[in-house]
Amino acid sequence: MINRHMRIIVFFDLPVTTKKLRKEYTSFRKFLIKEGFFMLQYSVYSKITRNHDDANKYIQKIKKNLPAYGSVRLLTVTEKQYASMLLLVGEATAHENFLKTEEILEL
């Protein structure tokens, strides 16, 4: 069976200079976590999806929940591409160590 899993990576840089902006930052971050994203690095969150269509559903949800200010970027890659990412300094997160790409089963 071909592994068609995708990985969505969300990068964001949001202003937190006022109470209202901090609330928007917190709301966006909590939204990502509620949707199953995990923190890869500060302001970089990732989620595995079953396929391209599933990834597009999450992309639409993210678009509907964007903060008013700041910068939000999104990158979708295959699990094979994600697995080729090099970690140059530091250690893999607990989520990355929990499940290796080759252990993912087709849903």
Secondary structure, DSSP 8 states (H G I E B T S, - for coil): -----EEEEEEEE---SSHHHHHHHHHHHHHHHHTT-EEEETTEEEEEESSHHHHHHHHHHHHHT--SSSEEEEEEEEHHHHHT----SS---HHHHHS-GGG----
